[in-house]
Amino acid sequence: MPKSKEELLRQAKTAANKMRKNILLMTHRAQGGHPGGCLSATDLLAVLYKCFMRIDPHNPAWPERDYFFLSKGHAVPALYAVLIEMGFLDEREIEDFREAEGRLPAYPSCEDTPGVDMASGSLGQGLSVANGAALAAKLKGTDQRAYVLLGDGELHEGQIWEAAMTAAHYKLNNVCAIVDYNKLQLDGSVDEVKSLGDLRAKWESFNWHVLEIDGHDYEQIYQAFAEAKQYQKGPTVIIAHTVKGKGVSYMEGEAGWHCAAPNDEELAIALKELSDVC
């Protein structure tokens, strides 16, 4: 019997809490990574994978799978964390994050890690790759979808907007872009570094279907992905307003946690806070 939406969202919330813990454990052990932007995207990934992605952890290269492209590749601990929850990876592998012999490199590698569809790290490329996968699906006559997670600072990259024109031109209704709009990047606020202006109007001017949501509200996230899947006239972008470092009190809204790793004391505080949520 198919699971109800309510049950799927309960599972997504449980998964997101475990994901946050594993993100912190990974970055702490490696003393590297980008926890802030991982934690802001965790709820989005949990709902996407638990409720919408058509995938098979026993056959990661399944030709009929949906695709997920992590364009903001520095947030790869969040991707590893959700792949653990979906059964692509063993939880014990978090000890291999950033280790030369492990399957969890510092940036995504489709050669090393099952469930990873694109190598990334250099920003701005993911939407172009999603377009290619979506066009291929159209040519094959399949109903596969291509999802791509973009950082808000990443939207400064010109290639994003070239790809946005391409997706609209070909009316790629099987492309769904998600903007992790936490409004902070390495050097401070996105608006201070280079303002994105009216982001909704900008995407609409590129002829995209735009959905604007609270990226931590599970009902809103679910409804946005459901609407994107039903929309037939062209590509959809979900502008998800999020909080950098979400779930850890001292990280929330702090640009300094873009690429800093917690020390022993900070890790203990964070894990207790997340355990208290359960």
C-alpha positions as CSV (number, residue, x, y, z in Angstrom):
1,M,0.0,0.0,0.0
2,P,1.4,3.4,-0.9
3,K,2.4,5.6,2.0
4,S,0.3,8.7,2.7
5,K,1.7,12.2,2.4
6,E,1.6,12.5,6.2
7,E,3.6,9.4,6.7
8,L,6.1,10.4,4.0
9,L,6.6,13.8,5.7
10,R,7.1,12.2,9.1
11,Q,9.8,10.0,7.5
12,A,11.4,13.1,5.9
13,K,11.5,15.0,9.2
14,T,13.1,12.0,10.9
15,A,15.6,11.7,8.1
16,A,16.4,15.4,8.2
17,N,17.3,15.2,11.9
18,K,19.7,12.3,11.3
19,M,21.1,14.0,8.2
20,R,21.9,17.1,10.3
21,K,23.7,15.0,12.9
22,N,25.7,13.2,10.2
23,I,26.6,16.5,8.4
24,L,28.1,17.7,11.7
25,L,29.9,14.5,12.4
26,M,31.4,14.5,8.9
27,T,32.6,18.1,9.0
28,H,33.9,17.8,12.6
29,R,35.9,14.6,11.9
30,A,37.4,16.1,8.7
31,Q,37.8,19.6,10.2
32,G,36.6,20.8,6.9
33,G,33.4,21.1,4.8
34,H,30.6,23.6,4.6
35,P,28.1,22.9,7.3
36,G,26.1,26.2,7.1
37,G,24.9,25.7,3.5
38,C,24.4,21.9,4.1
39,L,22.1,22.5,7.1
40,S,20.0,25.1,5.2
41,A,19.3,22.6,2.4
42,T,18.7,19.5,4.5
43,D,14.9,19.8,4.7
44,L,14.6,20.3,1.0
45,L,16.7,17.3,0.3
46,A,14.8,15.1,2.8
47,V,11.4,15.9,1.3
48,L,12.7,15.6,-2.3
49,Y,14.3,12.2,-1.8
50,K,11.7,10.7,0.6
51,C,8.7,11.9,-1.3
52,F,9.5,12.5,-4.9
53,M,12.7,11.1,-6.3
54,R,12.3,7.9,-8.5
55,I,15.5,6.0,-7.6
56,D,16.8,2.6,-6.7
57,P,19.6,2.3,-4.2
58,H,20.2,-1.3,-5.3
59,N,20.7,-0.1,-8.8
60,P,22.1,3.5,-8.7
61,A,22.6,3.6,-12.5
62,W,19.1,2.6,-13.2
63,P,18.4,4.1,-16.7
64,E,14.9,5.2,-15.7
65,R,15.8,7.0,-12.5
66,D,15.2,10.7,-11.8
67,Y,18.3,12.8,-11.6
68,F,19.6,15.0,-8.9
69,F,22.4,17.5,-9.6
70,L,24.1,19.2,-6.7
71,S,25.3,22.4,-8.4
72,K,26.5,23.9,-5.1
73,G,29.0,21.1,-4.7
74,H,30.5,22.4,-1.5
75,A,27.3,21.2,0.2
76,V,28.1,17.6,-0.5
77,P,27.9,16.4,3.1
78,A,24.1,17.1,2.8
79,L,24.0,14.9,-0.3
80,Y,26.0,12.1,1.4
81,A,23.7,12.4,4.4
82,V,20.5,11.9,2.3
83,L,22.1,9.1,0.3
84,I,22.8,7.3,3.6
85,E,19.1,7.7,4.5
86,M,18.0,6.3,1.2
87,G,20.3,3.3,1.4
88,F,22.9,4.2,-1.2
89,L,25.7,4.5,1.4
90,D,26.4,2.9,4.8
91,E,26.3,5.3,7.7
92,R,29.7,4.1,8.8
93,E,31.2,5.7,5.7
94,I,30.9,9.1,7.3
95,E,34.3,8.4,8.7
96,D,35.6,8.4,5.2
97,F,34.6,11.9,4.4
98,R,37.6,13.7,2.7
99,E,39.7,10.5,3.1
100,A,41.7,9.6,0.1
101,E,40.7,5.9,0.1
102,G,37.0,6.5,0.8
103,R,33.9,7.0,-1.3
104,L,33.0,10.4,0.1
105,P,35.4,12.9,-1.4
106,A,35.4,16.6,-0.5
107,Y,33.3,17.4,-3.6
108,P,30.9,15.1,-5.4
109,S,32.3,12.5,-7.8
110,C,30.0,10.3,-9.9
111,E,32.9,7.9,-10.3
112,D,33.4,7.3,-6.5
113,T,29.9,7.5,-5.0
114,P,26.8,5.6,-5.8
115,G,23.8,7.9,-6.2
116,V,25.9,10.9,-7.3
117,D,24.9,11.9,-10.9
118,M,27.3,14.8,-11.4
119,A,30.8,15.8,-10.3
120,S,30.7,19.4,-9.0
121,G,32.5,22.0,-7.0
122,S,33.1,24.7,-9.7
123,L,29.9,26.7,-9.4
124,G,27.3,27.5,-12.1
125,Q,27.3,24.3,-14.1
126,G,24.5,22.2,-12.6
127,L,21.5,23.7,-14.4
128,S,23.2,23.1,-17.8
129,V,23.7,19.5,-16.9
130,A,20.1,19.2,-15.7
131,N,19.0,20.6,-19.1
132,G,21.0,18.0,-20.9
133,A,19.5,15.2,-18.9
134,A,16.0,16.5,-19.3
135,L,16.5,16.9,-23.1
136,A,17.8,13.4,-23.3
137,A,14.7,12.1,-21.5
138,K,12.5,14.0,-23.9
139,L,14.3,12.4,-26.8
140,K,14.0,8.9,-25.3
141,G,10.3,9.5,-24.6
142,T,10.6,8.9,-20.8
143,D,9.1,10.8,-18.0
144,Q,12.3,11.2,-16.0
145,R,12.8,14.4,-14.1
146,A,16.0,16.4,-13.5
147,Y,16.3,18.3,-10.2
148,V,19.1,20.7,-9.5
149,L,20.1,22.5,-6.2
150,L,21.6,25.9,-6.6
151,G,23.1,28.2,-4.0
152,D,21.9,31.8,-3.9
153,G,25.5,33.1,-4.2
154,E,25.9,30.7,-7.1
155,L,23.3,32.8,-9.0
156,H,26.1,35.3,-9.6
157,E,27.4,32.9,-12.2
158,G,26.5,33.9,-15.7
159,Q,26.2,30.3,-16.9
160,I,23.1,29.9,-14.7
161,W,21.2,32.5,-16.7
162,E,22.3,31.0,-20.0
163,A,21.0,27.7,-18.9
164,A,17.8,29.3,-17.6
165,M,17.2,30.7,-21.1
166,T,17.8,27.2,-22.6
167,A,15.4,25.4,-20.3
168,A,12.7,28.0,-21.1
169,H,13.4,27.9,-24.8
170,Y,12.9,24.1,-25.0
171,K,10.0,24.2,-22.5
172,L,11.7,21.6,-20.3
173,N,8.8,20.9,-17.9
174,N,10.9,18.0,-16.5
175,V,13.5,20.4,-15.0
176,C,13.1,21.7,-11.5
177,A,15.6,24.1,-10.0
178,I,15.8,24.7,-6.3
179,V,17.4,27.8,-5.0
180,D,18.7,27.4,-1.4
181,Y,18.1,31.1,-0.6
182,N,19.8,31.4,2.8
183,K,21.1,34.9,1.8
184,L,24.6,34.4,3.0
185,Q,27.8,33.3,1.3
186,L,31.5,33.0,2.1
187,D,32.1,36.8,2.3
188,G,28.9,37.9,4.0
189,S,25.4,38.6,2.8
190,V,24.5,38.0,-0.8
191,D,23.0,41.4,-1.1
192,E,26.2,43.0,0.1
193,V,28.4,41.0,-2.3
194,K,26.1,41.4,-5.3
195,S,22.4,42.0,-4.9
196,L,20.1,39.5,-6.7
197,G,17.4,42.1,-6.7
198,D,13.8,40.8,-7.1
199,L,14.7,37.2,-7.5
200,R,11.2,36.0,-8.3
201,A,10.7,38.7,-11.0
202,K,14.1,37.8,-12.4
203,W,13.2,34.1,-12.9
204,E,9.8,35.0,-14.2
205,S,11.4,37.3,-16.8
206,F,13.3,34.2,-18.0
207,N,9.9,32.5,-18.5
208,W,10.1,30.1,-15.6
209,H,7.3,29.0,-13.4
210,V,8.3,30.4,-10.0
211,L,7.3,29.0,-6.6
212,E,8.4,30.9,-3.5
213,I,8.4,29.0,-0.2
214,D,9.7,28.7,3.3
215,G,12.4,26.1,2.8
216,H,11.9,24.6,6.3
217,D,8.1,24.2,6.2
218,Y,7.5,20.6,5.2
219,E,4.0,21.2,3.9
220,Q,5.2,24.0,1.6
221,I,8.2,22.0,0.4
222,Y,5.9,19.1,-0.5
223,Q,3.3,21.2,-2.3
224,A,6.0,23.0,-4.3
225,F,7.6,19.7,-5.5
226,A,4.1,18.4,-6.3
227,E,3.2,21.5,-8.3
228,A,6.5,21.5,-10.1
229,K,5.8,17.9,-11.2
230,Q,2.4,18.8,-12.5
231,Y,3.3,21.9,-14.3
232,Q,3.5,21.2,-18.0
233,K,4.3,24.5,-19.8
234,G,8.0,24.8,-19.0
235,P,10.6,24.6,-16.2
236,T,9.9,25.4,-12.6
237,V,12.2,27.0,-10.0
238,I,11.5,26.8,-6.3
239,I,12.9,29.8,-4.4
240,A,13.3,28.3,-0.9
241,H,13.9,30.9,1.8
242,T,16.2,29.1,4.2
243,V,18.4,29.8,7.3
244,K,22.1,29.1,7.0
245,G,23.1,26.6,9.7
246,K,19.4,25.7,10.4
247,G,18.9,23.5,13.4
248,V,22.1,24.5,15.3
249,S,21.5,27.6,17.4
250,Y,25.0,29.1,17.2
251,M,25.3,28.5,13.4
252,E,21.9,29.9,12.4
253,G,22.2,33.0,10.3
254,E,26.0,33.2,10.7
255,A,28.1,33.6,7.5
256,G,31.2,32.4,9.4
257,W,29.8,28.8,9.3
258,H,29.9,28.8,5.5
259,C,33.1,26.7,5.6
260,A,34.1,26.3,9.3
261,A,33.9,23.0,11.0
262,P,32.8,22.6,14.6
263,N,35.3,21.7,17.3
264,D,34.6,19.1,20.0
265,E,32.7,21.4,22.3
266,E,30.6,22.9,19.5
267,L,29.8,19.4,18.1
268,A,28.6,18.2,21.5
269,I,26.3,21.3,21.8
270,A,24.9,20.8,18.3
271,L,24.2,17.1,18.7
272,K,22.4,17.7,22.0
273,E,20.2,20.4,20.4
274,L,19.3,18.0,17.6
275,S,18.7,15.1,20.0
276,D,16.3,17.4,22.0
277,V,14.3,17.9,18.9
278,C,13.6,14.2,18.5
